[in-house]
Amino acid sequence: MTRAVLFPGQGSQYVGMGKSLAEVYPVARAVFEEVNDALGQNLSRLMFEGDEAELRLTENAQPALMAASMAVVRVLADGGVAISDCASHVAGHSLGEYSALCAAGALSLTDAARLLKHRGQAMQRAVPLNEGAMAAILGLEIDVVEEVVKEAATDGQVCACANDNAPGQVVISGHTAAVEAAIALAKERGAKRGLLLPVSAPFHCSLMAPAADEMREALKTASIASPVVPVITNITAAPETDPEALRRLLVEQVTGRVRWRETVLVFSGLGIDQMVELGAGKVLSGLVKRIDRSIATTNIQDPADLDAFIATL
């Protein structure tokens, strides 16, 4: 079986994530403590027993999701199962790309935590509250949604395809009025639903250019090594191992489209027949099933999941 490891993005967070790992595995507790120290914030307490609305804040959710994923990675490694032993490639959805790079040894845990905290703050600063929005368009393929957003982006308004998640599931982003217009246009074209998402900013579109500029500066001083296995990046949907290319793509990712459907198809073309999602939730596993049902999926987020996965190796 040829396996890839996946790392979830924003929206997968929930209060209680990572808690059972911290209770059972000292190496998992060490991950959360290192992230707390890096941020000067008791993020793990927020993750384990905090307020859901506070956890959902972009600046908290991004490093928290990475920490939950890395706790699983470190427990596996402590048991003798390194990423390079159990996967030929890695990928992450949006912020999950930082988790993938950290898991593959390209970024340190401390740098990943600090960069994601900064990324979340920069994204929030980029657009005044209520001026931007995101929406899920269900039941239309990407080429039709591309026509819809182009039509909706009038009078200097921004509207773009932000996430090509799966067949019939595209997330759009931009100015609120343009996104609302695109929802109406999509329904006219036969969309089953157009649903505004509970997010605080319009991610992965040109309105995030100020955040991309901030991340370009932040990433200049970050140490990025060659990952031990190739990372399929969001921007290119292609394998990458060159540190400077990865640095550039992390900047482009802030305003660029997350090409998740294409990423899974690339994995399929590489002969991957199992994908293991490490960390909170099962969102990516569900998307994989919508893209290629022949690929087996597994999620690891608690001790029972870890035991079941290790037993298969």
BALOBA-1460 file (C-alpha; in Angstrom, 3 decimals):
// residues 313
<rec num="1" residu="m" x="0.000" y="0.000" z="0.000"/>
<rec num="2" residu="t" x="1.347" y="3.450" z="-0.954"/>
<rec num="3" residu="r" x="0.398" y="6.041" z="1.631"/>
<rec num="4" residu="a" x="0.195" y="9.848" z="1.927"/>
<rec num="5" residu="v" x="-0.331" y="11.832" z="5.118"/>
<rec num="6" residu="l" x="-2.730" y="14.805" z="5.195"/>
<rec num="7" residu="f" x="-3.065" y="17.731" z="7.599"/>
<rec num="8" residu="p" x="-6.373" y="19.559" z="8.167"/>
<rec num="9" residu="g" x="-7.099" y="23.263" z="7.789"/>
<rec num="10" residu="q" x="-9.267" y="25.833" z="9.518"/>
<rec num="11" residu="g" x="-12.774" y="24.653" z="10.299"/>
<rec num="12" residu="s" x="-11.633" y="21.297" z="11.682"/>
<rec num="13" residu="q" x="-10.942" y="22.694" z="15.166"/>
<rec num="14" residu="y" x="-13.044" y="21.756" z="18.196"/>
<rec num="15" residu="v" x="-12.725" y="22.230" z="21.940"/>
<rec num="16" residu="g" x="-11.111" y="19.115" z="23.393"/>
<rec num="17" residu="m" x="-8.837" y="18.381" z="20.433"/>
<rec num="18" residu="g" x="-5.507" y="16.916" z="21.488"/>
<rec num="19" residu="k" x="-6.540" y="16.544" z="25.129"/>
<rec num="20" residu="s" x="-6.598" y="12.733" z="25.208"/>
<rec num="21" residu="l" x="-3.175" y="12.609" z="23.542"/>
<rec num="22" residu="a" x="-1.730" y="14.976" z="26.148"/>
<rec num="23" residu="e" x="-3.208" y="12.874" z="28.951"/>
<rec num="24" residu="v" x="-1.695" y="9.622" z="27.658"/>
<rec num="25" residu="y" x="1.592" y="10.567" z="25.950"/>
<rec num="26" residu="p" x="4.338" y="12.741" z="27.519"/>
<rec num="27" residu="v" x="5.714" y="13.479" z="24.028"/>
<rec num="28" residu="a" x="2.336" y="14.939" z="23.025"/>
<rec num="29" residu="r" x="2.268" y="17.089" z="26.166"/>
<rec num="30" residu="a" x="5.727" y="18.346" z="25.212"/>
<rec num="31" residu="v" x="4.392" y="19.489" z="21.817"/>
<rec num="32" residu="f" x="1.656" y="21.571" z="23.421"/>
<rec num="33" residu="e" x="4.076" y="23.013" z="25.990"/>
<rec num="34" residu="e" x="6.538" y="24.009" z="23.252"/>
<rec num="35" residu="v" x="3.776" y="25.729" z="21.283"/>
<rec num="36" residu="n" x="2.585" y="27.522" z="24.443"/>
<rec num="37" residu="d" x="6.136" y="28.740" z="25.085"/>
<rec num="38" residu="a" x="6.641" y="29.814" z="21.469"/>
<rec num="39" residu="l" x="3.486" y="31.939" z="21.524"/>
<rec num="40" residu="g" x="3.631" y="33.144" z="25.121"/>
<rec num="41" residu="q" x="0.058" y="31.923" z="25.405"/>
<rec num="42" residu="n" x="-1.644" y="28.979" z="27.088"/>
<rec num="43" residu="l" x="-3.048" y="27.753" z="23.772"/>
<rec num="44" residu="s" x="-3.372" y="24.168" z="24.976"/>
<rec num="45" residu="r" x="-5.797" y="25.188" z="27.731"/>
<rec num="46" residu="l" x="-7.920" y="26.930" z="25.101"/>
<rec num="47" residu="m" x="-7.758" y="23.807" z="22.943"/>
<rec num="48" residu="f" x="-8.626" y="21.381" z="25.729"/>
<rec num="49" residu="e" x="-11.294" y="23.255" z="27.676"/>
<rec num="50" residu="g" x="-11.656" y="26.796" z="26.337"/>
<rec num="51" residu="d" x="-14.374" y="28.815" z="24.688"/>
<rec num="52" residu="e" x="-15.322" y="27.604" z="21.221"/>
<rec num="53" residu="a" x="-15.673" y="31.122" z="19.811"/>
<rec num="54" residu="e" x="-12.197" y="32.057" z="21.071"/>
<rec num="55" residu="l" x="-10.687" y="28.900" z="19.622"/>
<rec num="56" residu="r" x="-12.350" y="29.652" z="16.284"/>
<rec num="57" residu="l" x="-10.504" y="32.994" z="16.032"/>
<rec num="58" residu="t" x="-8.111" y="32.689" z="13.114"/>
<rec num="59" residu="e" x="-5.009" y="33.568" z="15.140"/>
<rec num="60" residu="n" x="-5.821" y="30.766" z="17.616"/>
<rec num="61" residu="a" x="-7.276" y="28.118" z="15.308"/>
<rec num="62" residu="q" x="-4.281" y="28.073" z="12.958"/>
<rec num="63" residu="p" x="-1.499" y="27.263" z="15.469"/>
<rec num="64" residu="a" x="-3.894" y="25.069" z="17.483"/>
<rec num="65" residu="l" x="-4.677" y="22.816" z="14.528"/>
<rec num="66" residu="m" x="-0.983" y="22.530" z="13.715"/>
<rec num="67" residu="a" x="-0.215" y="21.608" z="17.342"/>
<rec num="68" residu="a" x="-2.895" y="18.902" z="17.369"/>
<rec num="69" residu="s" x="-1.486" y="17.418" z="14.170"/>
<rec num="70" residu="m" x="2.105" y="17.559" z="15.394"/>
<rec num="71" residu="a" x="1.178" y="15.839" z="18.645"/>
<rec num="72" residu="v" x="0.108" y="12.828" z="16.570"/>
<rec num="73" residu="v" x="3.281" y="13.033" z="14.465"/>
<rec num="74" residu="r" x="5.512" y="13.089" z="17.555"/>
<rec num="75" residu="v" x="3.692" y="10.186" z="19.226"/>
<rec num="76" residu="l" x="4.133" y="8.111" z="16.065"/>
<rec num="77" residu="a" x="7.809" y="9.050" z="15.873"/>
<rec num="78" residu="d" x="8.293" y="8.212" z="19.556"/>
<rec num="79" residu="g" x="6.910" y="4.768" z="18.762"/>
<rec num="80" residu="g" x="9.414" y="4.322" z="15.937"/>
<rec num="81" residu="v" x="7.133" y="5.391" z="13.069"/>
<rec num="82" residu="a" x="8.628" y="8.447" z="11.346"/>
<rec num="83" residu="i" x="6.763" y="10.306" z="8.606"/>
<rec num="84" residu="s" x="9.243" y="8.965" z="6.044"/>
<rec num="85" residu="d" x="8.456" y="5.426" z="7.247"/>
<rec num="86" residu="c" x="4.698" y="5.696" z="6.790"/>
<rec num="87" residu="a" x="4.259" y="8.102" z="3.861"/>
<rec num="88" residu="s" x="5.723" y="8.784" z="0.433"/>
<rec num="89" residu="h" x="4.214" y="12.304" z="0.304"/>
<rec num="90" residu="v" x="2.459" y="14.824" z="2.566"/>
<rec num="91" residu="a" x="-0.006" y="17.662" z="1.996"/>
<rec num="92" residu="g" x="-2.073" y="20.056" z="4.075"/>
<rec num="93" residu="h" x="-5.157" y="22.165" z="3.420"/>
<rec num="94" residu="s" x="-4.274" y="25.881" z="3.669"/>
<rec num="95" residu="l" x="-2.667" y="26.280" z="7.139"/>
<rec num="96" residu="g" x="-2.260" y="22.483" z="7.079"/>
<rec num="97" residu="e" x="0.610" y="23.018" z="4.639"/>
<rec num="98" residu="y" x="2.606" y="24.418" z="7.577"/>
<rec num="99" residu="s" x="1.755" y="21.273" z="9.560"/>
<rec num="100" residu="a" x="2.886" y="19.140" z="6.613"/>
<rec num="101" residu="l" x="6.185" y="21.028" z="6.367"/>
<rec num="102" residu="c" x="6.741" y="20.738" z="10.114"/>
<rec num="103" residu="a" x="5.954" y="17.007" z="10.074"/>
<rec num="104" residu="a" x="8.379" y="16.503" z="7.189"/>
<rec num="105" residu="g" x="11.177" y="18.329" z="8.990"/>
<rec num="106" residu="a" x="11.168" y="21.470" z="6.826"/>
<rec num="107" residu="l" x="9.978" y="23.791" z="9.627"/>
<rec num="108" residu="s" x="10.652" y="23.636" z="13.367"/>
<rec num="109" residu="l" x="7.645" y="23.359" z="15.670"/>
<rec num="110" residu="t" x="8.429" y="26.730" z="17.241"/>
<rec num="111" residu="d" x="8.732" y="28.474" z="13.863"/>
<rec num="112" residu="a" x="5.542" y="26.847" z="12.563"/>
<rec num="113" residu="a" x="3.603" y="28.017" z="15.638"/>
<rec num="114" residu="r" x="4.897" y="31.587" z="15.438"/>
<rec num="115" residu="l" x="4.373" y="31.827" z="11.683"/>
<rec num="116" residu="l" x="0.802" y="30.572" z="11.940"/>
<rec num="117" residu="k" x="-0.033" y="32.960" z="14.781"/>
<rec num="118" residu="h" x="1.319" y="35.808" z="12.655"/>
<rec num="119" residu="r" x="-0.483" y="34.485" z="9.568"/>
<rec num="120" residu="g" x="-3.803" y="34.431" z="11.398"/>
<rec num="121" residu="q" x="-3.337" y="37.964" z="12.725"/>
<rec num="122" residu="a" x="-2.204" y="39.257" z="9.326"/>
<rec num="123" residu="m" x="-5.193" y="37.710" z="7.574"/>
<rec num="124" residu="q" x="-7.537" y="39.289" z="10.090"/>
<rec num="125" residu="r" x="-5.901" y="42.707" z="9.667"/>
<rec num="126" residu="a" x="-5.992" y="42.599" z="5.871"/>
<rec num="127" residu="v" x="-9.708" y="43.367" z="5.470"/>
<rec num="128" residu="p" x="-11.984" y="45.362" z="7.802"/>
<rec num="129" residu="l" x="-14.640" y="43.277" z="9.538"/>
<rec num="130" residu="n" x="-17.786" y="42.658" z="7.450"/>
<rec num="131" residu="e" x="-16.216" y="43.934" z="4.211"/>
<rec num="132" residu="g" x="-15.335" y="40.444" z="3.040"/>
<rec num="133" residu="a" x="-17.038" y="37.056" z="3.014"/>
<rec num="134" residu="m" x="-16.660" y="33.452" z="1.931"/>
<rec num="135" residu="a" x="-19.314" y="31.019" z="0.710"/>
<rec num="136" residu="a" x="-19.531" y="27.354" z="-0.195"/>
<rec num="137" residu="i" x="-21.075" y="26.668" z="-3.593"/>
<rec num="138" residu="l" x="-22.454" y="23.136" z="-3.695"/>
<rec num="139" residu="g" x="-23.500" y="21.258" z="-6.798"/>
<rec num="140" residu="l" x="-21.506" y="23.116" z="-9.453"/>
<rec num="141" residu="e" x="-18.151" y="22.165" z="-10.956"/>
<rec num="142" residu="i" x="-15.159" y="24.480" z="-10.759"/>
<rec num="143" residu="d" x="-15.340" y="25.685" z="-14.375"/>
<rec num="144" residu="v" x="-18.924" y="26.912" z="-13.877"/>
<rec num="145" residu="v" x="-18.065" y="28.578" z="-10.567"/>
<rec num="146" residu="e" x="-15.136" y="30.332" z="-12.250"/>
<rec num="147" residu="e" x="-17.619" y="31.855" z="-14.721"/>
<rec num="148" residu="v" x="-19.921" y="32.859" z="-11.862"/>
<rec num="149" residu="v" x="-17.242" y="34.663" z="-9.832"/>
<rec num="150" residu="k" x="-16.017" y="36.470" z="-12.925"/>
<rec num="151" residu="e" x="-19.527" y="37.717" z="-13.569"/>
<rec num="152" residu="a" x="-19.999" y="38.727" z="-9.918"/>
<rec num="153" residu="a" x="-16.736" y="40.695" z="-9.739"/>
<rec num="154" residu="t" x="-18.043" y="44.008" z="-11.119"/>
<rec num="155" residu="d" x="-17.375" y="47.667" z="-10.228"/>
<rec num="156" residu="g" x="-13.965" y="46.900" z="-8.711"/>
<rec num="157" residu="q" x="-15.358" y="44.171" z="-6.446"/>
<rec num="158" residu="v" x="-13.250" y="41.083" z="-5.790"/>
<rec num="159" residu="c" x="-14.736" y="37.600" z="-6.098"/>
<rec num="160" residu="a" x="-12.643" y="34.480" z="-6.640"/>
<rec num="161" residu="c" x="-12.561" y="30.712" z="-6.239"/>
<rec num="162" residu="a" x="-10.696" y="30.217" z="-2.968"/>
<rec num="163" residu="n" x="-10.868" y="26.455" z="-2.426"/>
<rec num="164" residu="d" x="-11.459" y="23.831" z="-5.101"/>
<rec num="165" residu="n" x="-12.254" y="21.207" z="-2.495"/>
<rec num="166" residu="a" x="-14.003" y="18.396" z="-4.360"/>
<rec num="167" residu="p" x="-16.340" y="17.814" z="-7.300"/>
<rec num="168" residu="g" x="-19.381" y="19.970" z="-6.632"/>
<rec num="169" residu="q" x="-17.809" y="21.736" z="-3.649"/>
<rec num="170" residu="v" x="-16.094" y="25.069" z="-4.299"/>
<rec num="171" residu="v" x="-15.531" y="27.856" z="-1.781"/>
<rec num="172" residu="i" x="-15.554" y="31.437" z="-3.063"/>
<rec num="173" residu="s" x="-14.107" y="34.539" z="-1.430"/>
<rec num="174" residu="g" x="-14.140" y="38.314" z="-1.867"/>
<rec num="175" residu="h" x="-16.083" y="41.459" z="-1.087"/>
<rec num="176" residu="t" x="-19.336" y="40.653" z="0.717"/>
<rec num="177" residu="a" x="-21.617" y="42.130" z="-1.955"/>
<rec num="178" residu="a" x="-19.806" y="40.271" z="-4.732"/>
<rec num="179" residu="v" x="-19.936" y="36.973" z="-2.854"/>
<rec num="180" residu="e" x="-23.663" y="37.412" z="-2.244"/>
<rec num="181" residu="a" x="-24.161" y="38.201" z="-5.934"/>
<rec num="182" residu="a" x="-22.186" y="35.080" z="-6.849"/>
<rec num="183" residu="i" x="-24.417" y="32.936" z="-4.628"/>
<rec num="184" residu="a" x="-27.478" y="34.188" z="-6.496"/>
<rec num="185" residu="l" x="-25.811" y="33.619" z="-9.885"/>
<rec num="186" residu="a" x="-24.705" y="30.139" z="-8.864"/>
<rec num="187" residu="k" x="-28.258" y="29.187" z="-7.922"/>
<rec num="188" residu="e" x="-29.412" y="30.415" z="-11.339"/>
<rec num="189" residu="r" x="-26.809" y="28.079" z="-12.883"/>
<rec num="190" residu="g" x="-28.156" y="25.106" z="-10.939"/>
<rec num="191" residu="a" x="-26.198" y="25.098" z="-7.688"/>
<rec num="192" residu="k" x="-27.870" y="23.020" z="-4.980"/>
<rec num="193" residu="r" x="-26.816" y="25.462" z="-2.271"/>
<rec num="194" residu="g" x="-24.854" y="28.656" z="-1.762"/>
<rec num="195" residu="l" x="-23.936" y="29.001" z="1.879"/>
<rec num="196" residu="l" x="-22.168" y="31.934" z="3.541"/>
<rec num="197" residu="l" x="-19.453" y="30.593" z="5.860"/>
<rec num="198" residu="p" x="-18.883" y="31.741" z="9.459"/>
<rec num="199" residu="v" x="-15.398" y="33.153" z="8.841"/>
<rec num="200" residu="s" x="-13.940" y="36.465" z="9.908"/>
<rec num="201" residu="a" x="-12.138" y="37.366" z="6.665"/>
<rec num="202" residu="p" x="-12.130" y="36.511" z="2.925"/>
<rec num="203" residu="f" x="-9.203" y="34.094" z="2.727"/>
<rec num="204" residu="h" x="-7.388" y="32.973" z="-0.437"/>
<rec num="205" residu="c" x="-8.249" y="35.895" z="-2.675"/>
<rec num="206" residu="s" x="-6.516" y="39.118" z="-3.723"/>
<rec num="207" residu="l" x="-7.992" y="41.006" z="-0.746"/>
<rec num="208" residu="m" x="-5.412" y="39.107" z="1.344"/>
<rec num="209" residu="a" x="-2.508" y="40.878" z="-0.433"/>
<rec num="210" residu="p" x="-1.541" y="42.872" z="2.703"/>
<rec num="211" residu="a" x="-1.341" y="39.592" z="4.645"/>
<rec num="212" residu="a" x="0.784" y="38.049" z="1.885"/>
<rec num="213" residu="d" x="3.190" y="40.997" z="2.177"/>
<rec num="214" residu="e" x="3.417" y="40.454" z="5.941"/>
<rec num="215" residu="m" x="4.074" y="36.741" z="5.489"/>
<rec num="216" residu="r" x="6.763" y="37.428" z="2.884"/>
<rec num="217" residu="e" x="8.640" y="39.441" z="5.511"/>
<rec num="218" residu="a" x="8.017" y="36.890" z="8.277"/>
<rec num="219" residu="l" x="9.159" y="33.979" z="6.123"/>
<rec num="220" residu="k" x="12.395" y="35.736" z="5.105"/>
<rec num="221" residu="t" x="13.961" y="34.914" z="8.456"/>
<rec num="222" residu="a" x="12.382" y="31.466" z="8.921"/>
<rec num="223" residu="s" x="14.672" y="28.485" z="8.503"/>
<rec num="224" residu="i" x="13.211" y="26.093" z="5.910"/>
<rec num="225" residu="a" x="14.970" y="22.785" z="5.194"/>
<rec num="226" residu="s" x="14.305" y="20.202" z="2.505"/>
<rec num="227" residu="p" x="11.391" y="18.021" z="3.659"/>
<rec num="228" residu="v" x="12.136" y="14.322" z="4.144"/>
<rec num="229" residu="v" x="9.286" y="13.508" z="1.734"/>
<rec num="230" residu="p" x="7.826" y="15.737" z="-1.010"/>
<rec num="231" residu="v" x="5.025" y="18.146" z="-0.126"/>
<rec num="232" residu="i" x="2.161" y="18.513" z="-2.617"/>
<rec num="233" residu="t" x="1.586" y="22.252" z="-2.358"/>
<rec num="234" residu="n" x="-1.758" y="24.060" z="-2.411"/>
<rec num="235" residu="i" x="-0.714" y="26.490" z="-5.124"/>
<rec num="236" residu="t" x="0.784" y="24.083" z="-7.654"/>
<rec num="237" residu="a" x="-0.848" y="20.745" z="-6.742"/>
<rec num="238" residu="a" x="2.593" y="19.283" z="-7.485"/>
<rec num="239" residu="p" x="5.386" y="17.728" z="-5.381"/>
<rec num="240" residu="e" x="7.968" y="20.174" z="-4.030"/>
<rec num="241" residu="t" x="11.129" y="19.741" z="-1.950"/>
<rec num="242" residu="d" x="13.141" y="22.902" z="-2.687"/>
<rec num="243" residu="p" x="13.212" y="25.143" z="0.429"/>
<rec num="244" residu="e" x="13.181" y="28.430" z="-1.474"/>
<rec num="245" residu="a" x="10.309" y="27.311" z="-3.684"/>
<rec num="246" residu="l" x="8.394" y="26.261" z="-0.564"/>
<rec num="247" residu="r" x="9.051" y="29.661" z="1.033"/>
<rec num="248" residu="r" x="7.702" y="31.435" z="-2.068"/>
<rec num="249" residu="l" x="4.657" y="29.175" z="-2.303"/>
<rec num="250" residu="l" x="3.726" y="29.804" z="1.346"/>
<rec num="251" residu="v" x="3.478" y="33.504" z="0.467"/>
<rec num="252" residu="e" x="1.498" y="32.868" z="-2.721"/>
<rec num="253" residu="q" x="-0.830" y="30.569" z="-0.790"/>
<rec num="254" residu="v" x="-2.256" y="33.505" z="1.214"/>
<rec num="255" residu="t" x="-3.963" y="34.987" z="-1.845"/>
<rec num="256" residu="g" x="-4.011" y="31.891" z="-4.072"/>
<rec num="257" residu="r" x="-6.448" y="29.055" z="-4.563"/>
<rec num="258" residu="v" x="-6.251" y="25.869" z="-2.486"/>
<rec num="259" residu="r" x="-6.244" y="23.215" z="-5.219"/>
<rec num="260" residu="w" x="-7.348" y="20.310" z="-3.028"/>
<rec num="261" residu="r" x="-9.319" y="18.374" z="-5.657"/>
<rec num="262" residu="e" x="-6.323" y="18.510" z="-7.981"/>
<rec num="263" residu="t" x="-3.995" y="17.543" z="-5.116"/>
<rec num="264" residu="v" x="-5.927" y="14.332" z="-4.454"/>
<rec num="265" residu="l" x="-5.956" y="13.532" z="-8.177"/>
<rec num="266" residu="v" x="-2.167" y="14.011" z="-8.243"/>
<rec num="267" residu="f" x="-1.854" y="11.599" z="-5.325"/>
<rec num="268" residu="s" x="-3.994" y="9.114" z="-7.210"/>
<rec num="269" residu="g" x="-1.768" y="9.473" z="-10.270"/>
<rec num="270" residu="l" x="1.268" y="8.772" z="-8.094"/>
<rec num="271" residu="g" x="-0.252" y="5.452" z="-7.075"/>
<rec num="272" residu="i" x="-1.287" y="6.517" z="-3.565"/>
<rec num="273" residu="d" x="-4.018" y="4.191" z="-2.351"/>
<rec num="274" residu="q" x="-4.240" y="5.193" z="1.321"/>
<rec num="275" residu="m" x="-4.449" y="8.645" z="2.882"/>
<rec num="276" residu="v" x="-4.059" y="9.197" z="6.620"/>
<rec num="277" residu="e" x="-5.378" y="12.449" z="8.108"/>
<rec num="278" residu="l" x="-3.454" y="13.459" z="11.241"/>
<rec num="279" residu="g" x="-5.098" y="15.785" z="13.749"/>
<rec num="280" residu="a" x="-8.527" y="17.248" z="14.368"/>
<rec num="281" residu="g" x="-11.627" y="16.113" z="12.520"/>
<rec num="282" residu="k" x="-12.246" y="14.123" z="9.357"/>
<rec num="283" residu="v" x="-12.897" y="16.881" z="6.823"/>
<rec num="284" residu="l" x="-10.099" y="15.925" z="4.439"/>
<rec num="285" residu="s" x="-10.967" y="12.230" z="4.604"/>
<rec num="286" residu="g" x="-14.491" y="13.130" z="3.518"/>
<rec num="287" residu="l" x="-13.205" y="15.240" z="0.634"/>
<rec num="288" residu="v" x="-10.897" y="12.442" z="-0.532"/>
<rec num="289" residu="k" x="-13.869" y="10.073" z="-0.719"/>
<rec num="290" residu="r" x="-15.736" y="12.560" z="-2.896"/>
<rec num="291" residu="i" x="-12.768" y="12.873" z="-5.251"/>
<rec num="292" residu="d" x="-11.571" y="9.251" z="-5.547"/>
<rec num="293" residu="r" x="-13.509" y="6.525" z="-3.745"/>
<rec num="294" residu="s" x="-10.809" y="3.952" z="-4.513"/>
<rec num="295" residu="i" x="-8.460" y="5.606" z="-1.980"/>
<rec num="296" residu="a" x="-8.702" y="4.252" z="1.570"/>
<rec num="297" residu="t" x="-8.837" y="6.929" z="4.288"/>
<rec num="298" residu="t" x="-7.957" y="6.893" z="7.978"/>
<rec num="299" residu="n" x="-8.030" y="9.633" z="10.604"/>
<rec num="300" residu="i" x="-5.807" y="9.730" z="13.695"/>
<rec num="301" residu="q" x="-6.732" y="12.133" z="16.485"/>
<rec num="302" residu="d" x="-6.771" y="10.125" z="19.727"/>
<rec num="303" residu="p" x="-4.959" y="7.169" z="21.388"/>
<rec num="304" residu="a" x="-7.416" y="4.571" z="20.074"/>
<rec num="305" residu="d" x="-6.869" y="5.806" z="16.493"/>
<rec num="306" residu="l" x="-3.096" y="5.626" z="17.004"/>
<rec num="307" residu="d" x="-3.249" y="2.052" z="18.276"/>
<rec num="308" residu="a" x="-5.465" y="0.974" z="15.369"/>
<rec num="309" residu="f" x="-3.159" y="2.586" z="12.783"/>
<rec num="310" residu="i" x="0.068" y="1.197" z="14.243"/>
<rec num="311" residu="a" x="-1.482" y="-2.281" z="14.237"/>
<rec num="312" residu="t" x="-1.823" y="-2.036" z="10.444"/>
<rec num="313" residu="l" x="1.868" y="-1.274" z="9.842"/>
